[in-house]
């Protein structure tokens, strides 16, 4: 599947250097700051250039609405890490739509065996999204990150290829019904 195939209300395209002002602004926006790690301009440039990383812009009607970063494209164990997904406009379904495309990329394009992420324990909205999309809670890294206001825990979540296949098959009848109502 091509990452730009429009089967969701968003499309993914590779991030360009010219996109980095948007990326950094989204990353540092007040709605995202507490939940998203902060990278420098140079670190984002390195991710764009890396063969082991994929940096994507999430677009809706050709307008950037977020971005995502995948790590571990070259990995003997076929473990792909969703390092970051940031949506600038919340509550419109862009995050869910992008996550579905990222799962397809992970398993169909990059042939991952395991697609994993971490989520801050104080971000129940994101954890709920990941669980509703088939990610399984694997554990907790207690007080694993330090911020200005103290130590915080991270939940590790993942989806295996077999779970992706099962989840995708279960979702097909619902998608077919939604398509017939149009």
C-alpha positions in Angstrom: 0.0 0.0 0.0 1.3 3.4 -0.9 1.5 5.8 2.1 -0.3 8.4 0.1 -3.3 6.2 -0.8 -6.3 8.1 0.3 -8.4 5.5 2.1 -8.5 7.6 5.3 -9.3 11.3 5.8 -5.5 12.0 6.0 -2.6 11.2 3.9 1.1 10.6 4.8 4.0 11.9 2.9 7.7 12.0 3.7 8.7 15.1 5.6 10.8 17.6 3.8 13.3 20.1 5.4 10.8 22.9 4.5 8.2 21.2 6.7 10.3 21.5 9.9 9.0 24.8 11.0 5.5 23.2 11.1 6.9 20.1 12.8 8.7 22.0 15.5 5.8 24.3 16.1 3.4 21.4 16.5 5.9 19.6 18.8 6.2 22.7 21.0 2.5 23.7 21.0 1.0 24.0 24.5 -1.5 21.2 23.7 1.4 18.8 22.9 4.3 20.0 25.0 3.6 17.8 28.1 3.2 14.7 26.0 5.8 14.9 23.3 9.6 14.7 23.5 11.4 17.7 22.1 13.9 17.3 19.3 16.2 19.9 17.8 16.0 21.1 14.2 19.2 19.1 13.6 17.8 15.9 15.1 14.7 16.2 12.9 17.0 16.7 9.9 18.9 13.6 10.8 15.7 11.6 11.0 14.6 12.7 7.6 18.0 11.7 6.2 18.3 8.4 8.0 17.8 5.0 6.3 16.7 3.6 9.7 14.1 6.2 10.4 10.9 7.5 8.6 9.6 11.0 9.2 6.1 11.6 7.9 3.9 14.6 7.5 0.2 13.9 8.2 -2.0 16.0 5.8 -5.7 16.6 5.4 -6.7 18.2 2.1 -3.1 19.0 1.4 -2.6 20.9 4.7 -0.3 19.6 7.4 -2.2 18.6 10.5 0.6 16.5 12.2 3.6 14.4 11.9 4.9 10.9 12.8 8.3 9.3 13.3 9.1 5.6 13.0 12.5 4.2 14.2 14.1 0.8 13.5 13.4 0.4 9.8 16.6 -1.7 9.6 16.1 -4.1 12.5 17.0 -7.8 12.4 14.2 -8.6 14.9 11.6 -6.6 12.8 10.6 -4.4 15.7 9.4 -1.1 14.5 9.1 1.8 17.0 6.4 4.5 16.7 8.6 7.1 18.2 6.2 10.0 17.9 2.8 10.9 16.5 1.8 14.5 16.9 -1.5 16.0 15.8 -1.9 19.8 15.7 -5.7 19.8 15.4 -7.2 17.6 18.1 -10.7 16.0 18.0 -11.1 15.6 14.3 -10.0 12.0 13.9 -6.7 12.8 12.3 -4.7 10.9 14.9 -6.7 7.7 14.6 -6.7 7.9 10.8 -2.9 8.5 10.8 -2.3 5.6 13.3 -4.2 3.2 11.0 -2.0 4.2 8.1 1.1 3.9 10.2 0.0 0.4 11.3 -0.4 -0.5 7.6 3.0 0.9 6.8 4.6 -1.0 9.7 3.2 -4.4 8.8 2.5 -4.2 5.0 5.4 -2.0 3.8 8.1 -2.5 6.4 7.1 -6.1 7.2 7.4 -5.5 11.0 6.8 -8.4 13.3 6.2 -6.1 16.2 5.1 -2.4 16.2 5.6 -0.8 19.5 5.4 2.6 21.3 5.6 4.2 24.7 3.0 6.6 26.1 3.3 8.7 29.2 1.2 7.3 32.0 -0.6 10.7 32.5 -1.9 10.6 28.9 -5.0 8.5 29.1 -6.5 9.9 25.9 -3.5 8.5 23.8 -3.5 5.2 25.7 -7.2 4.8 25.0 -6.6 5.5 21.3 -3.8 2.9 21.1 -5.9 0.3 22.9 -8.9 0.9 20.7 -6.6 0.4 17.7 -5.4 -3.0 18.9 -2.2 -2.2 20.8 -1.6 -4.3 23.9 -0.2 -2.9 27.2 3.0 -4.8 27.8 4.2 -3.1 30.9 5.2 0.1 32.7 8.6 1.8 33.0 8.2 3.3 36.4 9.5 6.9 36.7 11.5 6.4 33.6 11.6 10.0 32.4 12.5 13.2 34.2 10.8 16.5 33.5 10.7 19.9 35.2 8.0 18.7 37.5 9.5 15.3 38.5 9.7 11.8 37.3 7.0 10.1 35.2 6.2 6.6 34.1 5.8 5.3 30.6 3.5 2.5 29.4 4.9 0.2 26.8 2.4 -0.9 24.2 2.8 -3.1 21.1 1.0 -4.9 18.4 2.3 -8.1 16.8 1.8 -9.0 13.2 -0.7 -11.8 14.1 -2.7 -9.2 16.2 -2.6 -6.7 13.3 -4.0 -9.4 10.9 -6.8 -10.3 13.4 -7.6 -6.7 14.1 -7.7 -5.8 10.4 -10.0 -8.7 9.6 -12.4 -7.8 12.4 -12.5 -4.2 11.2 -13.3 -5.1 7.5 -17.0 -5.8 8.0 -17.4 -2.4 9.9 -15.6 -0.6 7.1 -17.7 -2.3 4.5 -20.9 -1.2 6.3 -19.7 2.4 6.6 -18.9 2.4 2.8 -22.3 1.1 1.9 -24.0 4.0 3.8 -22.5 6.6 1.6 
